[in-house]
């Protein structure tokens, strides 16, 4: 048999959020929360190796499948672990082009294109599938493939 999923374009898992849940919006990049095991928080800092994924659901592209709907998880958000998801990006002076590797940025919850490949190992979110002009901020379609 064949299983066809028509609801979205990524595989996500619900993760507990211990900070102000209203601050975490679909499309934002999250990282492992070192203060709360098993939880995520907004990603901060360039090339952060604690990156966990992107909150699913931005730009009306819902998660295709969500894992981990556990009892007692509390406030949670679906985090895209693989697949296509719209992601908030702060473009650098070079902008974003399809195929660019993406990593965490200095802007809380935003990604940026990788410019220093020596720092990207373990901090890569995935590859851009759309463009963003130099110096702009906005949503970029990203093929999530954590590395």
C-alpha positions in Angstrom: 0.0 0.0 0.0 0.9 3.6 -0.3 0.4 6.3 2.3 -0.3 9.7 0.9 -0.1 12.8 3.2 -1.8 15.9 1.8 -1.8 18.1 4.8 1.7 19.5 4.7 5.3 19.1 3.6 7.3 18.2 6.7 7.7 15.6 9.4 7.5 17.4 12.8 7.5 16.5 16.5 5.8 18.3 19.3 8.3 19.7 21.7 7.6 21.4 25.0 8.1 25.1 25.2 9.0 26.6 28.6 9.3 30.3 27.6 6.5 32.6 26.6 4.8 30.4 24.0 3.3 33.5 22.3 6.9 34.6 21.4 7.4 31.4 19.4 5.7 31.7 16.0 5.5 29.3 13.0 8.6 29.7 10.9 10.9 30.5 13.8 14.1 28.6 14.4 14.4 26.8 17.8 17.2 25.2 19.7 17.5 22.7 22.5 16.6 24.4 25.9 19.6 23.7 28.2 17.5 24.7 31.2 14.6 22.3 30.5 15.5 18.8 29.2 13.4 17.7 26.3 12.2 21.3 25.6 13.1 23.9 22.9 13.4 27.6 23.0 14.1 30.3 20.4 17.5 29.9 18.7 20.0 32.5 19.5 23.5 33.2 18.2 25.2 32.5 14.9 26.1 28.9 14.1 24.4 27.5 17.2 25.0 23.7 17.4 22.0 23.3 19.6 19.7 24.0 16.7 16.7 21.7 16.8 14.5 22.7 13.8 11.9 25.2 12.7 8.3 25.6 14.0 5.9 24.2 11.4 3.0 26.0 9.9 4.3 29.4 8.6 2.9 30.8 5.4 -0.1 28.4 5.6 2.1 25.3 5.0 1.1 22.9 7.7 3.1 20.0 9.0 2.5 16.8 7.0 2.8 14.5 10.1 3.3 15.3 13.8 4.9 12.9 16.2 5.0 13.0 20.0 1.6 14.1 21.2 2.3 12.9 24.8 0.1 13.4 27.8 1.4 16.0 30.2 3.7 17.7 27.6 2.1 21.1 28.5 2.6 24.0 26.0 4.1 22.6 22.9 4.9 23.4 19.3 5.4 21.2 16.2 9.1 21.4 15.2 10.0 20.4 11.6 12.7 17.8 11.7 12.8 17.2 8.0 10.9 18.3 4.9 9.9 21.7 3.5 9.0 24.6 5.9 8.8 28.3 5.6 11.5 29.8 7.8 12.2 33.3 9.1 15.5 34.5 7.7 17.7 37.6 8.2 19.6 37.7 4.9 23.2 38.9 4.9 24.8 41.2 2.4 24.9 38.4 -0.1 21.2 37.5 0.2 19.7 34.0 0.0 19.6 31.8 -3.1 18.2 28.3 -3.6 20.8 25.8 -2.5 22.3 28.0 0.2 23.0 26.2 3.5 21.1 27.8 6.4 22.1 28.2 10.0 21.1 30.1 13.1 21.6 33.9 13.2 22.2 36.6 15.8 18.5 37.6 15.4 16.5 35.6 17.9 14.5 32.8 16.1 15.8 33.6 12.6 18.1 31.8 10.3 20.8 33.1 8.0 22.8 31.7 5.0 26.0 30.0 5.9 29.1 32.0 4.9 31.7 30.3 7.2 31.5 26.6 6.3 34.1 25.8 9.0 31.6 26.8 11.6 28.5 25.2 10.0 29.1 21.6 10.9 26.5 20.6 13.5 24.7 24.0 13.1 23.1 23.6 9.7 19.3 23.7 9.5 19.0 22.8 5.8 19.0 24.3 2.3 17.1 27.3 1.0 14.6 26.6 -1.7 13.6 30.2 -2.4 15.3 33.7 -2.6 15.6 36.6 -0.3 17.3 39.9 -1.3 20.5 41.1 0.4 19.8 42.7 3.8 16.1 41.7 3.9 14.2 39.8 6.5 11.3 37.5 5.6 10.2 33.9 5.0 12.3 31.6 2.9 11.2 28.0 2.0 13.8 25.7 3.5 14.3 22.0 3.0 15.1 21.0 6.6 18.0 18.6 6.9 19.7 19.1 10.2 23.5 18.5 10.1 
